[in-house]
């Protein structure tokens, strides 16, 4: 028996529930399919749980520094990992429960639990149920990559499984010196673990500018996190109750032994079990669904939103995907992915936030440009908080004085950078910010000062 709907939404991550609600409000009969937990990566194994644990790690870090602030700590600081996990779980549970109440309260919406599989371009099977609709929206997300030699036999953690550890690692080896890996590296170092990060490239965060990469490494090394870069032949091993990572590095021991291994080497789309071939939906060589700037796939009536389309593995881009699709289908608009700027943050402490072009990209473009840079040691708010590591910098077109890109590595940078981003969306020259008055004392108040001190990029 086939059940007909106006629309089918597969996946309840960031885009899926919002799209379902908009379609429901428009009077459409909608089927929402989720095989596991509502909320997807962000709510269950991504943003929400990790930031909750980062907060616990930050609390431990500040407690250990109490004497710097004139505060007398009555006992040695320790971390109860199980209480950290319990706090995290409660926050996640509350967030997911709110989402479930929202979905169950929608008119014209039926929630299906199970694995979705295409049988044609307009039909999807979930268990014994066959659903059919003229419009289908894919929001199935991505998962950690574990393609490392030895991963099939050596115990290891991923960014998902590490969230529910029962014991604190004595020595955590993090394979991957990028965004996810560094966040967990600092977190568990602050919890009390010895931590070593192995990175195949010659430096951390190779997509960032060299000064950003070096600044981040200095922040983490100050907390006694160890690094092994140029790890060109990473492979996992196990002996005598310990796990190890083979490195083949130019300098240092060829292998590291530890108690736990975290694989943080990237993510892959959840497209391999959707039977996309039966629908005729095209994917690229990595398995990401190919879409145009309006998130339309190769099949009329099928859309792909969020991590699965490879246009940005971020909650904020997934949400914007929903906004683009809804605008075009329901509001007769013309929004597209071409309208948005690439923006993201690394949530170590202090965080690193970046928008649009790096300094290296500006130099490569060959255009005349200006650069402004200011150390966080010259930002009063950072000094007052005792968190003055890092710097801020901005790149500006020398002819139009429009912002090309910016990075803030420092306390509050993930919030302060939005005034620069808003200026870019407003298509205004940086003089708009350079002449504005910001609240004192804040981190953002030094952005106008930085922009008033621009120098030629040579």
Protein Blocks (a to p, Z undefined) as FASTA:
>chain_A
ZZddfbdcehjafkmmmmmmmmmmnopacddddfkbghijmlmmmmmmmmmmmmmmmmmm
mmmmmmmnopacfbdcdddfklmmmmmmmmmmmmmmmmmmmmmmpghiacdedddddfbf
kbccehjbccddfbdcddebpaddfbdghklmgccddfklmmmcfbdcfbdcdehjafkl
mmmmmmmmmnopacddddfbfbehklbcfklmmmmmmmmmmnopacdehilbgcdddeeh
iacddfkpabdcfbdcdfbdcddebccddfklnommmnopacdfkopacddfkopafbeh
iacehjlnonapcfklmmmmmmmmmmmmmnopabdfklpccdddddbddddddehjafkl
mmmnopacddddddfklgmklmmnopagccddddddfklopafbdcdedehklmmmmmmm
mmmmnopafklmmmpccddddfklmmmmmmmmcccdZZ
